Amino acid sequence: MVRAAETGLPIIQPTFMKFQEDANCYDNGIDFVVGESLLVANVVEKGQKVREVYLPEGAVYYDFYSRQKYQGGQTLAIPVTIDSVPLFVIGGSITLFAANEVRNLHSEAVTDLEILVAPDQACHFTHYEDDGKSLAYKTGAYLKEEIYVEPGEQVKVTVKRTGDYPTQIEKILLKIINHEKAPFWVTIDGQLVPHFQHRKQFEAAKEGWYYSQTMGQVFIKYPNPKADYQAVISFENFDLLGM
């Protein structure tokens, strides 16, 4: 939404717009990309059981539901039902979700924020907040959080804030996709975040991190610092004898 307001680029892009170097996308009039991060393969045929999905070249993709990894430039045959729509996270992207239920944006606020990161390359996202009702944003009553991700053995997520609007976000759930290994440690502004081996213990805690072997994903939750901060997730190799 921020990008659309500031540049005029559409919120929803056809794949040939996002992947202009891939000629296989030129005749595709069904699939589309939401923002920069989600590839949606809509199911439009009545009674369809299998949806063939072309993943454009120039990126890697993760099944949104399972986090299974795929290379671009291939066509997948995805079983579908009336309830399912194939959805893929594009590598090198940041996607934000409301983690608490919001039925009415005028009377309810997003208080829990989920940040999904696929750190295949450096990426950036602008998270914007204002009251959603008035023109007070024109006189500074807004908040912009610039989220920068630096990939590598240490994945760094840096958040920088501008604006005077008091954020409504109280809790953050940061998800980092990494199929290779679990992290060695996680810090927020240099402070170690507690590690939980069991999912139930992680879910019961107010702050901590947990690695899902099944999904190949790190779950990190913490109270919103409400200031500039940096999260560091270390995937470095370490020597058990040295420890």
Accessible surface in RSA format (square Angstrom, percent):
REM  Atomic radii and reference values for relative SASA: ProtOr
REM  Chains: A
REM  Algorithm: Lee & Richards
REM  Probe-radius: 1.40
REM  Slices: 20
REM RES _ NUM      All-atoms   Total-Side   Main-Chain    Non-polar    All polar
REM                ABS   REL    ABS   REL    ABS   REL    ABS   REL    ABS   REL
RES MET A   1   163.22  84.5 129.89  86.0  33.33  79.4 120.97 102.8  42.26  56.0
RES VAL A   2    28.71  18.9  23.48  21.3   5.23  12.6  27.42  23.8   1.28   3.5
RES ARG A   3    53.73  22.6  47.30  24.1   6.44  15.3  47.22  64.5   6.51   3.9
RES ALA A   4    26.90  24.7  17.50  27.0   9.39  21.4  17.75  25.0   9.14  24.2
RES ALA A   5    91.35  84.0  48.01  74.1  43.33  98.6  59.99  84.5  31.36  83.1
RES GLU A   6   109.23  62.7  70.85  53.6  38.38  91.4  38.81  75.1  70.42  57.5
RES THR A   7    88.32  62.8  50.14  50.8  38.19  91.0  59.36  79.7  28.96  43.8
RES GLY A   8    62.36  76.9   0.00   N/A  62.36  76.9  33.44  91.8  28.92  64.8
RES LEU A   9    71.21  39.7  68.99  49.4   2.22   5.6  70.17  49.3   1.04   2.8
RES PRO A  10    54.97  40.1  45.57  41.5   9.40  34.2  54.97  45.4   0.00   0.0
RES ILE A  11    73.65  41.9  67.10  50.0   6.56  15.8  69.94  50.4   3.71  10.1
RES ILE A  12    92.18  52.5  82.32  61.3   9.86  23.8  82.32  59.3   9.86  26.8
RES GLN A  13     8.20   4.6   8.20   6.0   0.00   0.0   0.00   0.0   8.20   6.2
RES PRO A  14    43.20  31.5  41.28  37.6   1.92   7.0  42.78  35.3   0.42   2.6
RES THR A  15     1.63   1.2   1.63   1.7   0.00   0.0   1.59   2.1   0.04   0.1
RES PHE A  16    89.50  44.8  86.79  53.8   2.71   7.0  86.79  52.6   2.71   7.7
RES MET A  17    54.46  28.2  46.77  31.0   7.69  18.3  37.77  32.1  16.70  22.1
RES LYS A  18    61.24  29.9  38.04  23.3  23.19  55.2  14.50  13.1  46.73  49.8
RES PHE A  19    20.29  10.1  15.10   9.4   5.18  13.5  20.29  12.3   0.00   0.0
RES GLN A  20   114.37  64.0 104.47  76.4   9.89  23.6  27.02  57.5  87.35  66.2
RES GLU A  21   172.67  99.1 143.13 108.3  29.54  70.3  68.92 133.3 103.75  84.7
RES ASP A  22     6.98   4.9   4.19   4.2   2.79   6.6   4.49  10.6   2.49   2.5
RES ALA A  23    69.32  63.7  55.49  85.6  13.83  31.5  55.75  78.5  13.58  36.0
RES ASN A  24    97.17  67.0  73.45  71.0  23.72  57.1  14.68  35.3  82.50  79.7
RES CYS A  25     1.00   0.8   0.86   1.0   0.14   0.3   0.14   0.4   0.86   0.9
RES TYR A  26   121.05  56.5  99.82  56.8  21.23  55.3  77.47  58.2  43.58  53.7
RES ASP A  27   145.63 102.0 111.76 111.2  33.87  80.1  41.78  98.3 103.85 103.6
RES ASN A  28    33.37  23.0  23.90  23.1   9.47  22.8  14.34  34.5  19.04  18.4
RES GLY A  29    76.50  94.3   0.00   N/A  76.50  94.3  37.48 102.9  39.02  87.4
RES ILE A  30    80.81  46.0  69.37  51.7  11.44  27.6  73.12  52.7   7.69  20.9
RES ASP A  31     5.68   4.0   2.67   2.7   3.00   7.1   0.22   0.5   5.46   5.4
RES PHE A  32    42.98  21.5  42.98  26.6   0.00   0.0  42.98  26.1   0.00   0.0
RES VAL A  33     0.00   0.0   0.00   0.0   0.00   0.0   0.00   0.0   0.00   0.0
RES VAL A  34    51.41  33.8  50.38  45.6   1.03   2.5  50.38  43.8   1.03   2.8
RES GLY A  35    22.66  27.9   0.00   N/A  22.66  27.9  22.66  62.2   0.00   0.0
RES GLU A  36    81.40  46.7  74.21  56.1   7.19  17.1  48.80  94.4  32.59  26.6
RES SER A  37     8.68   7.3   8.68  11.6   0.00   0.0   1.40   3.0   7.27  10.2
RES LEU A  38    19.29  10.7  19.29  13.8   0.00   0.0  19.29  13.6   0.00   0.0
RES LEU A  39     0.08   0.0   0.08   0.1   0.00   0.0   0.08   0.1   0.00   0.0
RES VAL A  40    18.08  11.9  18.08  16.4   0.00   0.0  18.08  15.7   0.00   0.0
RES ALA A  41     0.00   0.0   0.00   0.0   0.00   0.0   0.00   0.0   0.00   0.0
RES ASN A  42    55.50  38.3  55.50  53.6   0.00   0.0   0.42   1.0  55.08  53.2
RES VAL A  43    40.02  26.3  17.22  15.6  22.80  54.9  17.22  15.0  22.80  61.8
RES VAL A  44    90.31  59.4  53.04  48.0  37.26  89.8  61.82  53.7  28.49  77.3
RES GLU A  45   113.91  65.4 103.36  78.2  10.54  25.1  33.58  65.0  80.32  65.6
RES LYS A  46   214.23 104.5 174.28 106.9  39.95  95.1 127.78 115.0  86.46  92.1
RES GLY A  47    59.75  73.7   0.00   N/A  59.75  73.7  38.46 105.6  21.29  47.7
RES GLN A  48    39.08  21.9  22.64  16.5  16.43  39.1  13.71  29.2  25.37  19.2
RES LYS A  49   156.43  76.3 149.11  91.5   7.32  17.4  92.98  83.7  63.45  67.6
RES VAL A  50    75.06  49.4  63.32  57.3  11.75  28.3  63.32  55.0  11.75  31.9
RES ARG A  51    20.59   8.6  20.59  10.5   0.00   0.0   5.48   7.5  15.11   9.2
RES GLU A  52   118.50  68.0 107.29  81.2  11.21  26.7  28.86  55.8  89.64  73.2
RES VAL A  53     0.00   0.0   0.00   0.0   0.00   0.0   0.00   0.0   0.00   0.0
RES TYR A  54    37.12  17.3  33.16  18.9   3.96  10.3  32.88  24.7   4.24   5.2
RES LEU A  55     0.00   0.0   0.00   0.0   0.00   0.0   0.00   0.0   0.00   0.0
RES PRO A  56     0.78   0.6   0.78   0.7   0.00   0.0   0.78   0.6   0.00   0.0
RES GLU A  57    97.06  55.7  90.75  68.7   6.31  15.0  23.05  44.6  74.01  60.4
RES GLY A  58    84.46 104.2   0.00   N/A  84.46 104.2  43.13 118.4  41.33  92.6
RES ALA A  59    23.39  21.5   6.22   9.6  17.17  39.0  17.59  24.8   5.80  15.4
RES VAL A  60    25.52  16.8  23.99  21.7   1.53   3.7  23.99  20.8   1.53   4.2
RES TYR A  61     0.00   0.0   0.00   0.0   0.00   0.0   0.00   0.0   0.00   0.0
RES TYR A  62    10.37   4.8  10.37   5.9   0.00   0.0   0.58   0.4   9.79  12.1
RES ASP A  63    23.53  16.5  23.53  23.4   0.00   0.0   1.04   2.5  22.49  22.4
RES PHE A  64    47.41  23.7  44.59  27.6   2.82   7.3  44.59  27.0   2.82   8.1
RES TYR A  65   136.54  63.7 111.69  63.5  24.85  64.7  97.67  73.4  38.87  47.9
RES SER A  66    57.32  48.4  43.75  58.4  13.56  31.2  47.30 100.7  10.02  14.0
RES ARG A  67     8.41   3.5   8.22   4.2   0.19   0.5   0.19   0.3   8.22   5.0
RES GLN A  68    98.13  54.9  92.78  67.8   5.35  12.7  27.54  58.6  70.58  53.5
RES LYS A  69    84.04  41.0  64.65  39.7  19.39  46.2  25.27  22.7  58.77  62.6
RES TYR A  70    39.85  18.6  36.01  20.5   3.84  10.0  22.63  17.0  17.23  21.2
RES GLN A  71   105.30  58.9 103.88  75.9   1.42   3.4  53.69 114.3  51.61  39.1
RES GLY A  72    22.54  27.8   0.00   N/A  22.54  27.8   1.08   3.0  21.45  48.0
RES GLY A  73    35.14  43.3   0.00   N/A  35.14  43.3   4.68  12.8  30.47  68.2
RES GLN A  74    71.31  39.9  65.13  47.6   6.19  14.7  30.47  64.9  40.84  31.0
RES THR A  75    79.61  56.6  50.97  51.7  28.64  68.3  32.45  43.6  47.16  71.3
RES LEU A  76    20.42  11.4  17.79  12.7   2.63   6.6  20.42  14.3   0.00   0.0
RES ALA A  77    70.21  64.6  44.87  69.2  25.34  57.7  44.87  63.2  25.34  67.1
RES ILE A  78    30.97  17.6  30.97  23.1   0.00   0.0  30.97  22.3   0.00   0.0
RES PRO A  79   108.05  78.7  94.12  85.8  13.93  50.7  94.54  78.1  13.51  84.0
RES VAL A  80     6.99   4.6   0.49   0.4   6.50  15.7   1.90   1.7   5.09  13.8
RES THR A  81    84.78  60.3  76.26  77.3   8.52  20.3  76.68 103.0   8.10  12.2
RES ILE A  82   175.25  99.7 134.47 100.2  40.78  98.3 144.91 104.3  30.34  82.3
RES ASP A  83   132.25  92.6  95.03  94.6  37.21  88.0  34.87  82.1  97.38  97.1
RES SER A  84    41.62  35.2  34.67  46.3   6.95  16.0  39.11  83.3   2.51   3.5
RES VAL A  85    55.01  36.2  52.06  47.1   2.96   7.1  52.50  45.6   2.51   6.8
RES PRO A  86     9.07   6.6   1.45   1.3   7.62  27.7   8.68   7.2   0.39   2.4
RES LEU A  87    27.86  15.5  27.76  19.9   0.10   0.2  27.76  19.5   0.10   0.3
RES PHE A  88     0.50   0.2   0.50   0.3   0.00   0.0   0.50   0.3   0.00   0.0
RES VAL A  89     0.51   0.3   0.51   0.5   0.00   0.0   0.51   0.4   0.00   0.0
RES ILE A  90     7.31   4.2   7.31   5.4   0.00   0.0   7.31   5.3   0.00   0.0
RES GLY A  91     9.30  11.5   0.00   N/A   9.30  11.5   0.44   1.2   8.87  19.9
RES GLY A  92    12.97  16.0   0.00   N/A  12.97  16.0   0.00   0.0  12.97  29.1
RES SER A  93     6.98   5.9   3.55   4.7   3.42   7.9   6.26  13.3   0.72   1.0
RES ILE A  94     6.58   3.7   0.10   0.1   6.48  15.6   0.10   0.1   6.48  17.6
RES THR A  95    11.20   8.0  10.79  10.9   0.40   1.0  11.02  14.8   0.18   0.3
RES LEU A  96    33.11  18.4  11.12   8.0  21.99  55.3  11.31   7.9  21.80  58.7
RES PHE A  97    54.94  27.5  47.81  29.6   7.13  18.6  54.94  33.3   0.00   0.0
RES ALA A  98    54.06  49.7  22.94  35.4  31.13  70.8  23.19  32.7  30.88  81.8
RES ALA A  99    51.24  47.1  14.15  21.8  37.09  84.4  20.98  29.5  30.26  80.2
RES ASN A 100    37.07  25.6  26.54  25.6  10.54  25.4  23.03  55.4  14.04  13.6
RES GLU A 101   130.20  74.8  98.26  74.3  31.94  76.0  52.31 101.2  77.89  63.6
RES VAL A 102    40.01  26.3   9.21   8.3  30.80  74.2   9.21   8.0  30.80  83.5
RES ARG A 103   194.92  81.8 154.49  78.8  40.43  96.3  61.69  84.3 133.23  80.7
RES ASN A 104    70.23  48.4  65.59  63.4   4.64  11.2  16.16  38.9  54.07  52.3
RES LEU A 105   141.55  78.8 117.53  84.1  24.02  60.4 117.71  82.7  23.85  64.2
RES HIS A 106   123.93  67.7 114.42  79.5   9.51  24.3  76.68  79.0  47.25  55.0
RES SER A 107    89.15  75.3  50.07  66.8  39.08  90.0  49.95 106.4  39.21  54.9
RES GLU A 108    73.02  41.9  61.74  46.7  11.28  26.9  30.89  59.8  42.13  34.4
RES ALA A 109    40.65  37.4  26.50  40.9  14.15  32.2  31.51  44.4   9.14  24.2
RES VAL A 110    39.12  25.7  34.32  31.1   4.80  11.6  34.32  29.8   4.80  13.0
RES THR A 111    49.00  34.8  49.00  49.7   0.00   0.0  37.96  51.0  11.04  16.7
RES ASP A 112    34.46  24.1  34.46  34.3   0.00   0.0   4.21   9.9  30.24  30.2
RES LEU A 113     9.87   5.5   9.47   6.8   0.40   1.0   9.47   6.7   0.40   1.1
RES GLU A 114    26.50  15.2  26.50  20.1   0.00   0.0   0.00   0.0  26.50  21.6
RES ILE A 115     3.11   1.8   3.11   2.3   0.00   0.0   3.11   2.2   0.00   0.0
RES LEU A 116     0.68   0.4   0.18   0.1   0.50   1.3   0.18   0.1   0.50   1.3
RES VAL A 117     0.00   0.0   0.00   0.0   0.00   0.0   0.00   0.0   0.00   0.0
RES ALA A 118     0.13   0.1   0.00   0.0   0.13   0.3   0.06   0.1   0.07   0.2
RES PRO A 119    18.24  13.3   8.64   7.9   9.60  34.9   9.00   7.4   9.24  57.4
RES ASP A 120    62.84  44.0  26.79  26.7  36.04  85.2  21.95  51.7  40.88  40.8
RES GLN A 121   110.18  61.6 106.98  78.2   3.20   7.6  26.59  56.6  83.59  63.4
RES ALA A 122    70.91  65.2  52.83  81.5  18.08  41.1  53.10  74.8  17.81  47.2
RES CYS A 123    20.29  15.3   6.07   6.8  14.21  33.4  16.60  42.1   3.69   4.0
RES HIS A 124    92.64  50.6  66.41  46.2  26.23  67.1  45.62  47.0  47.02  54.7
RES PHE A 125    68.05  34.0  64.74  40.1   3.31   8.6  68.05  41.3   0.00   0.0
RES THR A 126    23.99  17.1  15.32  15.5   8.67  20.7   5.02   6.7  18.97  28.7
RES HIS A 127    22.65  12.4  21.34  14.8   1.31   3.4  11.97  12.3  10.68  12.4
RES TYR A 128    70.80  33.1  50.48  28.7  20.32  52.9  45.17  33.9  25.63  31.6
RES GLU A 129    20.44  11.7  15.96  12.1   4.48  10.7  16.10  31.1   4.33   3.5
RES ASP A 130    41.95  29.4  23.85  23.7  18.10  42.8   1.98   4.7  39.98  39.9
RES ASP A 131    54.84  38.4  40.68  40.5  14.17  33.5  24.78  58.3  30.07  30.0
RES GLY A 132    56.31  69.4   0.00   N/A  56.31  69.4  36.16  99.2  20.15  45.1
RES LYS A 133   142.37  69.5 101.30  62.2  41.08  97.8  60.95  54.9  81.42  86.7
RES SER A 134    53.58  45.3  36.82  49.1  16.76  38.6  43.75  93.2   9.83  13.8
RES LEU A 135   119.51  66.6 111.00  79.4   8.51  21.4 111.99  78.7   7.52  20.2
RES ALA A 136    38.75  35.6  29.82  46.0   8.93  20.3  37.07  52.2   1.68   4.4
RES TYR A 137    84.48  39.4  78.69  44.8   5.78  15.0  50.69  38.1  33.79  41.7
RES LYS A 138   142.77  69.6 105.79  64.9  36.98  88.0  64.69  58.2  78.08  83.2
RES THR A 139   125.29  89.1  87.62  88.8  37.67  89.8  81.94 110.1  43.35  65.5
RES GLY A 140    19.72  24.3   0.00   N/A  19.72  24.3  17.40  47.8   2.32   5.2
RES ALA A 141    32.20  29.6  28.39  43.8   3.82   8.7  30.22  42.6   1.98   5.2
RES TYR A 142    63.43  29.6  63.43  36.1   0.00   0.0  22.69  17.0  40.74  50.2
RES LEU A 143     2.17   1.2   1.99   1.4   0.18   0.5   1.99   1.4   0.18   0.5
RES LYS A 144    46.55  22.7  46.53  28.5   0.03   0.1  16.73  15.1  29.82  31.8
RES GLU A 145    12.02   6.9  12.02   9.1   0.00   0.0   0.20   0.4  11.82   9.7
RES GLU A 146    34.88  20.0  34.88  26.4   0.00   0.0  17.69  34.2  17.20  14.0
RES ILE A 147     1.94   1.1   1.94   1.4   0.00   0.0   1.94   1.4   0.00   0.0
RES TYR A 148    95.43  44.6  94.69  53.9   0.74   1.9  63.69  47.9  31.74  39.1
RES VAL A 149     4.14   2.7   0.00   0.0   4.14  10.0   0.67   0.6   3.47   9.4
RES GLU A 150    98.19  56.4  97.35  73.6   0.84   2.0  32.73  63.3  65.45  53.4
RES PRO A 151    44.01  32.1  31.10  28.3  12.91  46.9  31.20  25.8  12.81  79.6
RES GLY A 152    47.88  59.0   0.00   N/A  47.88  59.0  35.53  97.5  12.36  27.7
RES GLU A 153   109.71  63.0  99.19  75.0  10.52  25.0  42.92  83.0  66.80  54.5
RES GLN A 154    54.58  30.5  47.35  34.6   7.22  17.2  12.07  25.7  42.50  32.2
RES VAL A 155     3.16   2.1   3.16   2.9   0.00   0.0   3.16   2.7   0.00   0.0
RES LYS A 156    64.15  31.3  63.61  39.0   0.54   1.3  12.00  10.8  52.15  55.6
RES VAL A 157     0.96   0.6   0.96   0.9   0.00   0.0   0.96   0.8   0.00   0.0
RES THR A 158    29.20  20.8  29.20  29.6   0.00   0.0  20.56  27.6   8.63  13.0
RES VAL A 159     3.40   2.2   3.15   2.9   0.25   0.6   3.15   2.7   0.25   0.7
RES LYS A 160   113.66  55.4 113.45  69.6   0.21   0.5  56.69  51.0  56.97  60.7
RES ARG A 161    56.65  23.8  36.20  18.5  20.45  48.7   7.43  10.2  49.22  29.8
RES THR A 162    79.03  56.2  72.92  73.9   6.11  14.6  71.76  96.4   7.26  11.0
RES GLY A 163    36.96  45.6   0.00   N/A  36.96  45.6   8.21  22.5  28.75  64.4
RES ASP A 164   122.72  86.0  96.78  96.3  25.93  61.3  32.71  77.0  90.01  89.8
RES TYR A 165    34.51  16.1  31.35  17.8   3.16   8.2  17.76  13.3  16.75  20.6
RES PRO A 166    94.69  69.0  84.96  77.4   9.73  35.4  94.69  78.2   0.00   0.0
RES THR A 167    11.84   8.4   2.41   2.4   9.43  22.5   2.14   2.9   9.71  14.7
RES GLN A 168    70.54  39.4  65.59  47.9   4.96  11.8  16.55  35.2  54.00  41.0
RES ILE A 169     3.76   2.1   3.76   2.8   0.00   0.0   3.76   2.7   0.00   0.0
RES GLU A 170    86.60  49.7  81.48  61.6   5.12  12.2  34.31  66.4  52.29  42.7
RES LYS A 171   128.17  62.5 127.91  78.5   0.25   0.6  74.15  66.7  54.02  57.5
RES ILE A 172     8.73   5.0   6.65   5.0   2.08   5.0   7.88   5.7   0.85   2.3
RES LEU A 173    42.13  23.5  41.20  29.5   0.93   2.3  41.20  28.9   0.93   2.5
RES LEU A 174     0.09   0.1   0.09   0.1   0.00   0.0   0.09   0.1   0.00   0.0
RES LYS A 175    29.06  14.2  29.06  17.8   0.00   0.0   0.57   0.5  28.49  30.3
RES ILE A 176     0.00   0.0   0.00   0.0   0.00   0.0   0.00   0.0   0.00   0.0
RES ILE A 177     4.79   2.7   0.58   0.4   4.21  10.2   0.58   0.4   4.21  11.4
RES ASN A 178    26.14  18.0  20.59  19.9   5.56  13.4   5.56  13.4  20.59  19.9
RES HIS A 179    76.21  41.7  47.77  33.2  28.44  72.8  29.33  30.2  46.88  54.6
RES GLU A 180   143.33  82.3 111.91  84.7  31.42  74.8  43.88  84.9  99.45  81.2
RES LYS A 181    76.22  37.2  68.35  41.9   7.87  18.7  63.16  56.8  13.06  13.9
RES ALA A 182    38.29  35.2  25.86  39.9  12.43  28.3  25.86  36.4  12.43  32.9
RES PRO A 183    10.98   8.0   0.00   0.0  10.98  39.9   0.03   0.0  10.95  68.0
RES PHE A 184    70.36  35.2  51.06  31.6  19.30  50.2  53.11  32.2  17.25  49.4
RES TRP A 185    68.63  27.5  67.55  32.7   1.08   2.5  54.86  29.2  13.77  22.3
RES VAL A 186     0.40   0.3   0.00   0.0   0.40   1.0   0.00   0.0   0.40   1.1
RES THR A 187    14.42  10.3  14.42  14.6   0.00   0.0  10.75  14.4   3.66   5.5
RES ILE A 188    18.35  10.4  16.01  11.9   2.34   5.6  16.01  11.5   2.34   6.3
RES ASP A 189    84.59  59.3  58.28  58.0  26.31  62.2  33.73  79.4  50.86  50.7
RES GLY A 190    61.49  75.8   0.00   N/A  61.49  75.8  32.27  88.6  29.23  65.5
RES GLN A 191   132.07  73.9 130.48  95.4   1.59   3.8  46.40  98.8  85.67  65.0
RES LEU A 192   129.25  72.0 104.57  74.8  24.68  62.0 104.57  73.4  24.68  66.4
RES VAL A 193     6.73   4.4   0.47   0.4   6.26  15.1   0.64   0.6   6.09  16.5
RES PRO A 194    66.57  48.5  54.70  49.9  11.88  43.2  66.31  54.7   0.26   1.6
RES HIS A 195    87.34  47.7  57.92  40.3  29.42  75.3  34.35  35.4  52.99  61.7
RES PHE A 196    44.46  22.2  42.43  26.3   2.03   5.3  44.10  26.7   0.36   1.0
RES GLN A 197   133.62  74.7 112.18  82.0  21.44  51.1  42.15  89.7  91.47  69.4
RES HIS A 198   115.31  63.0 112.81  78.4   2.50   6.4  68.87  71.0  46.44  54.0
RES ARG A 199    92.92  39.0  88.24  45.0   4.67  11.1  30.42  41.6  62.50  37.9
RES LYS A 200   174.57  85.2 167.78 102.9   6.79  16.2 111.30 100.2  63.27  67.4
RES GLN A 201    97.90  54.7  90.52  66.2   7.38  17.6  32.80  69.8  65.10  49.4
RES PHE A 202     6.96   3.5   6.96   4.3   0.00   0.0   6.96   4.2   0.00   0.0
RES GLU A 203   100.26  57.6  79.34  60.0  20.92  49.8  31.67  61.3  68.59  56.0
RES ALA A 204    90.72  83.4  50.74  78.3  39.98  90.9  61.96  87.2  28.76  76.2
RES ALA A 205    23.44  21.6  10.47  16.2  12.97  29.5  19.36  27.3   4.08  10.8
RES LYS A 206   188.51  92.0 168.10 103.1  20.40  48.6 117.33 105.6  71.18  75.8
RES GLU A 207    65.07  37.4  59.45  45.0   5.61  13.4   9.55  18.5  55.51  45.3
RES GLY A 208     0.00   0.0   0.00   N/A   0.00   0.0   0.00   0.0   0.00   0.0
RES TRP A 209     4.91   2.0   4.91   2.4   0.00   0.0   2.81   1.5   2.10   3.4
RES TYR A 210    34.14  15.9  34.14  19.4   0.00   0.0   3.88   2.9  30.26  37.3
RES TYR A 211    20.30   9.5   9.25   5.3  11.04  28.7   5.97   4.5  14.32  17.7
RES SER A 212     9.24   7.8   8.53  11.4   0.70   1.6   1.15   2.4   8.09  11.3
RES GLN A 213   147.27  82.4 122.88  89.8  24.39  58.1  55.54 118.2  91.73  69.6
RES THR A 214   133.65  95.1  99.82 101.2  33.83  80.6  73.15  98.3  60.49  91.4
RES MET A 215    45.35  23.5  43.82  29.0   1.53   3.6  25.91  22.0  19.43  25.7
RES GLY A 216     4.98   6.1   0.00   N/A   4.98   6.1   4.51  12.4   0.47   1.1
RES GLN A 217     0.18   0.1   0.18   0.1   0.00   0.0   0.00   0.0   0.18   0.1
RES VAL A 218     0.00   0.0   0.00   0.0   0.00   0.0   0.00   0.0   0.00   0.0
RES PHE A 219     7.29   3.6   7.29   4.5   0.00   0.0   7.29   4.4   0.00   0.0
RES ILE A 220     0.00   0.0   0.00   0.0   0.00   0.0   0.00   0.0   0.00   0.0
RES LYS A 221    37.71  18.4  37.71  23.1   0.00   0.0  23.45  21.1  14.27  15.2
RES TYR A 222     5.49   2.6   3.15   1.8   2.34   6.1   3.61   2.7   1.89   2.3
RES PRO A 223    77.56  56.5  72.03  65.7   5.53  20.1  72.96  60.2   4.59  28.5
RES ASN A 224    14.07   9.7   2.39   2.3  11.68  28.1   0.06   0.2  14.01  13.5
RES PRO A 225    51.39  37.5  19.73  18.0  31.66 115.1  32.26  26.6  19.14 118.9
RES LYS A 226    87.19  42.5  70.63  43.3  16.56  39.4  43.94  39.6  43.25  46.1
RES ALA A 227    50.45  46.4  46.18  71.3   4.28   9.7  49.81  70.1   0.65   1.7
RES ASP A 228    83.98  58.8  67.77  67.4  16.21  38.3  28.91  68.1  55.06  54.9
RES TYR A 229    10.12   4.7   3.26   1.9   6.86  17.8   7.49   5.6   2.63   3.2
RES GLN A 230    62.35  34.9  61.54  45.0   0.82   1.9  14.24  30.3  48.12  36.5
RES ALA A 231     0.00   0.0   0.00   0.0   0.00   0.0   0.00   0.0   0.00   0.0
RES VAL A 232    16.60  10.9  16.60  15.0   0.00   0.0  16.60  14.4   0.00   0.0
RES ILE A 233     0.00   0.0   0.00   0.0   0.00   0.0   0.00   0.0   0.00   0.0
RES SER A 234     0.00   0.0   0.00   0.0   0.00   0.0   0.00   0.0   0.00   0.0
RES PHE A 235     7.47   3.7   6.38   4.0   1.09   2.8   6.72   4.1   0.75   2.1
RES GLU A 236    55.93  32.1  53.81  40.7   2.12   5.1  10.64  20.6  45.29  37.0
RES ASN A 237   119.94  82.7  94.05  90.9  25.89  62.3  34.66  83.4  85.28  82.4
RES PHE A 238    95.74  47.9  62.63  38.8  33.11  86.2  71.88  43.6  23.85  68.3
RES ASP A 239    91.30  64.0  78.50  78.1  12.80  30.3  38.15  89.8  53.15  53.0
RES LEU A 240   136.44  76.0 120.34  86.1  16.10  40.5 120.50  84.6  15.94  42.9
RES LEU A 241   174.30  97.1 144.72 103.5  29.58  74.4 148.61 104.4  25.70  69.1
RES GLY A 242    65.16  80.4   0.00   N/A  65.16  80.4  33.76  92.7  31.40  70.3
RES MET A 243   143.97  74.6  76.83  50.8  67.13 159.8  99.37  84.5  44.60  59.1
END  Absolute sums over single chains surface
CHAIN  1 A    13721.6      10671.2       3050.4       7697.9       6023.7
END  Absolute sums over all chains
TOTAL         13721.6      10671.2       3050.4       7697.9       6023.7
